[in-house]
Amino acid sequence: MPKIFTPTNQIRLTNVAVVRMKKGGKRFEIACYKNKVLSWRSGAEKDLDEVLQTIAVFNNVSKGEVAKKEELQKAFGKDDVTEICMEILAKGELQVSEKERQDQLDSMFKEIATTVADKCVNPETKRPYPVSIIEKSMKDIHYSIKPHRNAKQQALDVIRLLRDTIPLERAKMRLKLALPAKEAKRLKERIAKLSSTVTEGEEWEGERLMLTCLIDPGHFREMDEIIRTETKGAGALEVLNLKEIKEGEEVLE
């Protein structure tokens, strides 16, 4: 059976992801492996050979049109192909198909809804909403995903917007505080003044008053600062869980 030879100057590109940049009025592209571009940009992948299918700059990857050195020099002010590839990799736009883009948006939509469900409760029942309810509510307000912002940032936006449509509040943090005896009364009064603080229980353990309380997550730093600075290291703060959970319910991490 005769062998089939591939010409040595022909680059076979399969499973390719294209990163594109327009510079100096021209389009330049590099051919990357799928799923590696974001790894490189996040710092998880540091080996350029694992990201680029070939060290080359193209005018059009799909047609195999390699950019000329004169074009690179004029547009980038240099003709070092590796350096130019890294610049395009860092600043260029990752090209994805419409299906891939929609899949990414759907995945981010789900991640945002899951984050909101995890960090919030219905103030009337003190229980978290199912993710499906949060997703439906996001659709009802026609929330538009912003691909260039991370899910946690967008979850904060969604929480603010959904408060106008459904009963929603941030889940309380349950803390255990250890207050030295000589400071206990003063600090207990100070802690009680933090809004949304609910003391669930207190007991003495030796020379320290142990308080269990619920606070709004937004007051955690202030609470931590009170315990660290005003007890001069004699007090302690422990986060028991991040949700207000009724007895017998499973704690969701």
C-alpha positions as CSV (number, residue, x, y, z in Angstrom):
1,M,0.0,0.0,0.0
2,P,1.6,3.3,-1.0
3,K,2.5,5.8,1.7
4,I,0.9,9.2,1.8
5,F,3.4,12.0,2.6
6,T,2.5,15.4,3.9
7,P,4.6,18.3,2.5
8,T,7.1,19.5,5.1
9,N,5.9,23.1,4.7
10,Q,2.2,22.3,5.4
11,I,1.0,22.7,8.9
12,R,-1.9,20.5,9.9
13,L,-4.1,22.3,12.4
14,T,-6.8,20.3,14.2
15,N,-9.0,21.1,17.2
16,V,-7.8,24.7,16.8
17,A,-8.7,27.8,18.8
18,V,-8.0,31.1,17.1
19,V,-6.9,34.2,18.9
20,R,-7.2,37.3,16.8
21,M,-5.9,40.9,17.0
22,K,-6.3,43.8,14.7
23,K,-3.2,46.1,14.5
24,G,-2.1,48.6,12.0
25,G,-5.2,48.1,10.0
26,K,-4.5,44.4,9.5
27,R,-5.8,41.2,11.1
28,F,-3.3,38.8,12.8
29,E,-4.2,35.4,14.2
30,I,-2.5,32.6,16.1
31,A,-3.5,29.0,16.3
32,C,-3.9,27.6,19.9
33,Y,-5.1,24.4,21.5
34,K,-8.6,24.6,22.8
35,N,-9.0,25.2,26.6
36,K,-5.3,26.3,26.8
37,V,-5.8,30.1,26.1
38,L,-7.6,30.8,29.4
39,S,-5.2,28.6,31.3
40,W,-2.3,30.7,30.0
41,R,-4.1,34.0,30.8
42,S,-4.9,32.8,34.3
43,G,-1.3,31.7,34.9
44,A,-2.1,28.1,35.3
45,E,-0.2,27.2,32.1
46,K,3.3,28.6,31.6
47,D,4.6,26.5,28.7
48,L,4.0,28.3,25.4
49,D,4.4,25.1,23.4
50,E,1.4,23.7,25.3
51,V,-0.7,26.6,24.2
52,L,0.3,27.3,20.6
53,Q,-0.2,24.7,17.9
54,T,2.7,26.3,16.0
55,I,4.9,29.3,16.6
56,A,3.6,31.3,13.7
57,V,1.5,34.5,13.1
58,F,-1.2,34.2,10.4
59,N,-3.4,36.6,8.5
60,N,-5.9,33.8,8.4
61,V,-5.5,30.5,10.3
62,S,-8.3,28.6,8.5
63,K,-6.7,29.3,5.1
64,G,-3.1,28.8,6.4
65,E,-2.0,32.3,5.3
66,V,1.1,33.1,7.3
67,A,1.8,36.8,7.9
68,K,4.9,38.3,6.2
69,K,7.8,39.6,8.3
70,E,7.4,43.1,6.7
71,E,3.7,43.1,7.9
72,L,4.7,42.1,11.4
73,Q,7.5,44.7,11.6
74,K,5.1,47.5,10.4
75,A,2.3,46.6,12.7
76,F,4.2,45.5,15.9
77,G,7.5,47.3,15.5
78,K,9.3,44.0,15.6
79,D,9.5,40.7,13.7
80,D,10.2,38.3,16.6
81,V,7.4,35.8,16.0
82,T,7.5,34.3,19.5
83,E,7.2,37.8,21.1
84,I,4.3,38.7,18.8
85,C,2.5,35.4,19.5
86,M,2.7,36.2,23.2
87,E,1.3,39.7,22.6
88,I,-1.6,38.4,20.6
89,L,-2.2,35.7,23.2
90,A,-2.3,38.3,26.0
91,K,-4.3,41.0,24.2
92,G,-6.1,39.3,21.3
93,E,-9.7,38.2,21.2
94,L,-10.4,34.5,21.5
95,Q,-12.7,33.4,18.6
96,V,-15.4,30.9,19.6
97,S,-18.3,29.5,17.7
98,E,-21.8,30.7,18.4
99,K,-22.6,27.3,20.1
100,E,-19.5,27.6,22.3
101,R,-20.3,31.2,23.2
102,Q,-23.9,30.2,24.1
103,D,-22.6,27.2,26.2
104,Q,-20.2,29.6,28.0
105,L,-23.1,32.1,28.7
106,D,-25.4,29.2,29.9
107,S,-22.6,27.9,32.2
108,M,-22.0,31.4,33.7
109,F,-25.7,32.0,34.1
110,K,-25.9,28.7,36.1
111,E,-22.8,29.6,38.2
112,I,-24.3,33.1,39.1
113,A,-27.6,31.6,40.1
114,T,-25.8,28.9,42.2
115,T,-23.7,31.6,43.9
116,V,-26.8,33.7,44.7
117,A,-28.7,30.6,46.1
118,D,-25.7,29.7,48.2
119,K,-25.2,33.1,49.7
120,C,-28.8,34.2,50.3
121,V,-32.0,33.1,52.0
122,N,-35.7,33.9,52.0
123,P,-36.0,36.2,55.0
124,E,-39.5,34.9,55.6
125,T,-38.5,31.3,56.0
126,K,-34.7,31.7,56.7
127,R,-34.1,29.0,54.1
128,P,-32.1,29.2,50.9
129,Y,-33.9,29.2,47.5
130,P,-33.5,26.4,45.1
131,V,-31.1,27.3,42.2
132,S,-34.0,26.8,39.8
133,I,-36.0,29.6,41.5
134,I,-33.1,32.0,41.3
135,E,-32.6,31.1,37.6
136,K,-36.3,31.7,36.9
137,S,-36.2,35.1,38.7
138,M,-33.0,36.1,36.7
139,K,-34.9,35.3,33.5
140,D,-38.0,37.2,34.7
141,I,-35.9,40.4,35.2
142,H,-34.1,39.7,31.8
143,Y,-30.7,39.7,33.4
144,S,-28.0,39.9,30.7
145,I,-24.7,38.0,31.3
146,K,-21.5,40.1,31.1
147,P,-18.9,37.7,29.8
148,H,-15.9,39.8,30.8
149,R,-17.0,40.0,34.5
150,N,-16.6,37.0,36.9
151,A,-19.6,35.2,38.3
152,K,-19.1,36.4,41.9
153,Q,-19.2,40.1,40.9
154,Q,-22.3,39.5,38.8
155,A,-23.9,37.6,41.7
156,L,-23.7,40.7,43.8
157,D,-25.5,42.7,41.0
158,V,-28.2,40.0,40.8
159,I,-28.8,40.0,44.6
160,R,-29.4,43.7,44.4
161,L,-31.7,43.5,41.4
162,L,-33.7,40.5,42.7
163,R,-34.5,42.2,46.0
164,D,-37.1,44.2,44.0
165,T,-38.9,41.1,42.9
166,I,-38.6,38.4,45.5
167,P,-37.9,38.4,49.3
168,L,-34.1,38.0,49.5
169,E,-31.3,38.8,51.9
170,R,-27.8,37.7,52.5
171,A,-27.5,34.6,54.6
172,K,-26.2,35.3,58.1
173,M,-22.8,34.1,59.3
174,R,-22.8,32.1,62.5
175,L,-19.9,33.1,64.8
176,K,-18.5,31.9,68.1
177,L,-16.8,34.6,70.0
178,A,-14.6,34.3,73.1
179,L,-14.4,37.4,75.2
180,P,-12.1,37.9,78.2
181,A,-14.0,38.4,81.4
182,K,-12.8,41.9,82.2
183,E,-13.9,43.1,78.7
184,A,-17.0,40.9,78.3
185,K,-19.7,43.3,79.3
186,R,-18.3,46.3,77.3
187,L,-17.6,44.2,74.2
188,K,-21.0,42.4,74.4
189,E,-22.7,45.8,74.3
190,R,-20.5,46.9,71.4
191,I,-21.2,43.8,69.4
192,A,-25.0,44.1,70.0
193,K,-24.9,47.5,68.3
194,L,-23.8,46.0,65.0
195,S,-27.0,45.9,62.9
196,S,-28.5,42.4,62.1
197,T,-26.6,40.8,65.0
198,V,-28.6,38.2,66.8
199,T,-27.1,36.5,69.9
200,E,-28.1,32.9,70.0
201,G,-26.5,31.8,73.2
202,E,-23.8,32.6,75.8
203,E,-22.0,30.7,78.5
204,W,-18.9,31.1,80.6
205,E,-15.9,28.9,80.1
206,G,-13.3,29.7,82.8
207,E,-12.3,33.4,82.4
208,R,-14.0,33.9,79.0
209,L,-17.6,34.5,77.9
210,M,-18.5,32.4,74.9
211,L,-21.1,34.1,72.6
212,T,-22.7,32.4,69.6
213,C,-24.3,34.9,67.3
214,L,-25.5,35.6,63.7
215,I,-24.3,38.6,61.8
216,D,-24.7,40.1,58.3
217,P,-21.6,39.0,56.3
218,G,-21.0,42.7,55.6
219,H,-20.1,43.2,59.3
220,F,-17.6,40.4,59.5
221,R,-14.5,42.6,59.1
222,E,-15.7,45.0,61.7
223,M,-16.4,42.2,64.1
224,D,-13.0,40.6,63.5
225,E,-11.4,44.0,64.1
226,I,-13.2,44.5,67.4
227,I,-12.1,41.0,68.7
228,R,-8.5,41.3,67.5
229,T,-7.7,44.9,68.6
230,E,-9.8,45.5,71.7
231,T,-9.0,42.2,73.4
232,K,-5.3,42.6,72.5
233,G,-5.2,38.9,71.5
234,A,-7.0,37.6,74.5
235,G,-10.3,37.1,72.5
236,A,-11.1,34.7,69.6
237,L,-13.5,34.5,66.7
238,E,-14.5,31.3,65.0
239,V,-16.8,31.0,61.9
240,L,-19.2,28.2,62.5
241,N,-21.0,28.3,59.1
242,L,-22.1,30.8,56.5
243,K,-25.8,30.1,56.6
244,E,-28.6,30.6,59.0
245,I,-29.5,26.9,59.5
246,K,-32.4,25.6,61.6
247,E,-31.8,22.7,63.9
248,G,-31.8,19.4,62.1
249,E,-30.9,20.9,58.7
250,E,-27.8,20.0,56.8
251,V,-25.2,22.7,56.8
252,L,-24.3,23.6,53.2
253,E,-20.6,24.6,52.7
